[in-house]
């Protein structure tokens, strides 16, 4: 199985003067779900090279066994430092794509034409797409072949308005994930703040927050297996 993981290249948290990027748990957890299942993993980002890590996500209170495993994994860190440019990626080379969150994707991947086309091509090929936390916001400009929003009528989740308010960034982010998805016609599902929650709608898998990233990755693997079984 070949898995593409798409990370942000954006490192500035609005006009706060603070840094952002991808959230470590949302990469590390899924990375090992895929790796331990024997998948071949490719990491990509809009600019290529080393993507920015949200420094807050590496603080002790946010570390997990899998983030510590990643931080001690020389091969994984080397791969992270050499992400391929998103504009060089071809959907045909992969079975699925997964987008970790962090606030960074709201600024770059949500507006990136290469990312938009990539997701549309995965969907058109019938390949599962997974996104967690802020990353479901990357779907805001993705459309179906008839031009309607990709998320129209689909069941999804993502970082909630309440969770954004809890971290004090409601007025900083370019848009609120929950509001944006609802505006586009998605059926948005949520549980309590920081609760583990994953939604599977056919070949679209979304997770609510960092703690949902492993479950979302496992659900994505299951979706890929189902596609392969049906194709056999």
C-alpha positions in Angstrom: 0.0 0.0 0.0 1.3 3.4 -0.9 0.2 6.4 1.3 0.7 10.0 0.6 0.8 12.4 3.6 0.5 16.1 2.7 1.8 18.7 5.2 1.7 22.4 5.4 4.5 24.8 4.5 3.0 27.8 6.3 4.7 28.8 9.6 3.1 32.1 10.6 0.1 32.3 12.9 -1.7 35.2 11.4 -0.5 38.5 12.7 0.3 37.3 16.2 4.0 37.1 15.7 3.9 33.4 16.7 4.8 30.4 14.7 2.6 27.6 13.5 2.8 24.7 11.1 1.7 21.1 11.3 0.7 19.4 14.6 3.2 16.7 15.6 0.7 14.2 17.0 -1.4 14.4 13.8 1.6 13.3 11.7 3.3 10.9 14.1 0.2 8.9 15.0 -1.0 8.2 11.5 2.6 7.8 10.3 3.1 4.7 12.5 -0.4 3.4 11.8 0.6 3.3 8.1 4.2 2.3 8.6 3.4 -0.5 11.1 0.9 -1.9 8.6 3.7 -2.1 6.0 2.7 0.9 3.9 5.2 2.8 1.8 4.9 6.5 2.9 5.6 9.6 0.9 5.6 13.0 2.6 4.8 16.1 0.5 4.3 19.8 1.1 3.7 22.8 -1.1 7.3 24.1 -0.9 9.0 20.7 -0.4 11.9 20.2 2.1 11.4 20.6 5.8 7.8 21.6 6.7 7.3 23.8 9.8 6.4 22.1 13.0 4.0 24.0 15.3 6.4 24.4 18.3 3.5 24.1 20.8 2.8 20.6 19.6 6.2 19.5 20.8 5.7 20.7 24.3 5.6 18.0 27.0 1.9 18.3 27.7 1.1 17.5 24.0 3.6 14.6 23.6 2.4 11.0 23.2 4.2 7.7 22.9 4.0 8.0 19.1 5.3 11.6 19.0 8.2 10.5 21.2 8.8 7.5 18.9 8.8 9.8 15.9 11.2 12.3 17.5 13.6 9.4 18.2 13.3 7.9 14.7 16.2 9.1 12.7 14.8 7.7 9.4 11.4 9.3 9.9 13.0 12.7 10.8 15.2 12.5 7.7 12.2 11.8 5.5 10.3 14.7 7.1 13.3 17.0 6.3 13.0 16.1 2.6 9.3 16.3 1.7 8.7 16.3 -2.0 7.0 19.3 -3.6 3.3 19.0 -3.9 3.3 20.1 -7.6 5.3 17.0 -8.4 2.8 14.5 -7.0 0.7 12.2 -9.2 -2.4 10.6 -7.6 -1.8 7.5 -9.8 1.2 6.6 -7.7 -0.8 6.2 -4.4 -3.6 4.3 -2.9 -4.7 7.0 -0.5 -3.9 10.5 0.8 -3.9 11.8 4.4 -3.7 15.4 5.6 -2.6 16.1 9.2 -3.8 19.4 10.6 -2.2 22.1 12.7 -3.2 25.7 11.9 -0.8 26.0 9.0 -3.1 24.3 6.4 -5.8 26.9 6.8 -3.5 29.4 5.2 -1.7 27.5 2.4 -3.2 24.1 1.6 -6.8 25.4 1.8 -6.0 27.8 -1.1 -3.3 25.7 -2.9 -4.5 24.8 -6.4 -2.2 21.7 -6.5 -3.8 20.4 -3.3 -7.3 21.1 -4.6 -6.6 19.3 -7.8 -4.9 16.4 -6.0 -7.9 15.8 -3.7 -10.3 16.0 -6.7 -8.2 13.5 -8.6 -8.1 11.0 -5.7 -11.9 11.3 -5.3 -12.4 10.9 -9.1 -10.3 7.7 -9.0 -12.3 6.3 -6.1 -9.5 6.4 -3.7 -10.0 7.2 0.0 -9.1 10.6 1.4 -8.4 11.3 5.1 -8.0 14.6 6.9 -7.8 15.4 10.6 -8.4 18.4 12.9 -7.9 21.6 10.9 -7.1 19.7 7.7 -10.8 19.2 6.8 -10.8 22.9 6.1 -8.5 22.1 3.1 -11.7 20.8 1.4 -13.2 24.3 1.2 -12.5 24.8 -2.5 -12.6 21.2 -3.6 -15.5 20.5 -5.9 -17.3 17.6 -7.5 -17.2 17.1 -11.3 -20.5 19.1 -11.5 -18.9 22.1 -9.7 -20.8 21.6 -6.4 -18.8 21.6 -3.2 -17.1 18.3 -2.5 -18.5 18.2 1.0 -22.1 19.0 0.0 -24.3 16.5 1.8 -21.3 14.6 3.2 -20.9 13.7 6.8 -17.7 15.2 8.2 -16.0 16.4 11.3 -13.0 18.6 12.1 -11.7 21.1 14.7 -14.8 22.6 16.2 -15.7 26.2 16.9 -15.6 25.5 20.6 -12.2 23.9 20.4 -10.9 26.9 18.4 -12.4 29.2 21.1 -10.7 27.2 23.8 -7.3 27.8 22.3 -8.0 31.5 21.8 -7.6 31.7 18.0 -11.1 32.3 16.8 -10.2 35.8 15.6 -6.8 34.8 14.3 -7.5 32.0 11.8 -8.6 32.9 8.3 -11.8 30.8 8.7 -13.4 28.4 11.2 -13.4 24.8 10.0 -16.8 24.0 11.5 -18.5 27.1 10.1 -16.9 26.7 6.7 -17.9 23.1 6.2 -21.4 23.8 7.3 -21.6 26.7 5.0 -20.6 24.5 2.1 -23.5 22.1 2.9 -21.7 19.4 4.9 -23.4 17.5 7.7 -21.0 18.4 10.5 -20.6 16.0 13.5 -18.9 16.8 16.8 -18.4 15.4 20.3 -17.2 17.1 23.4 -14.1 19.2 23.2 -11.0 17.0 22.7 -13.0 13.9 22.5 -11.9 11.2 20.0 -14.2 11.3 17.0 -13.9 10.1 13.5 -16.5 10.2 10.7 -16.4 7.9 7.7 -18.6 8.9 4.7 -17.8 6.4 2.0 -14.3 7.1 1.0 -14.0 10.3 2.9 -12.5 10.0 6.5 -12.3 13.0 8.9 -11.2 13.3 12.5 -12.1 16.0 14.9 -8.9 16.9 16.7 -5.3 15.7 17.4 -6.5 12.9 19.7 -8.6 11.5 16.8 -5.6 11.2 14.4 -4.8 7.5 15.1 -8.4 6.5 14.9 -8.8 8.4 11.6 -5.7 6.8 10.1 -7.0 3.4 11.1 -10.4 4.2 9.5 -8.6 5.3 6.3 -6.6 2.1 6.2 -9.9 0.2 6.5 -11.4 2.2 3.7 -8.4 1.4 1.4 -8.7 -2.3 2.2 -12.4 -2.2 1.4 -11.7 -0.6 -2.0 -9.0 -3.1 -2.8 -11.3 -6.0 -1.8 -14.1 -4.8 -4.0 -11.7 -4.3 -6.9 -10.3 -7.8 -6.5 
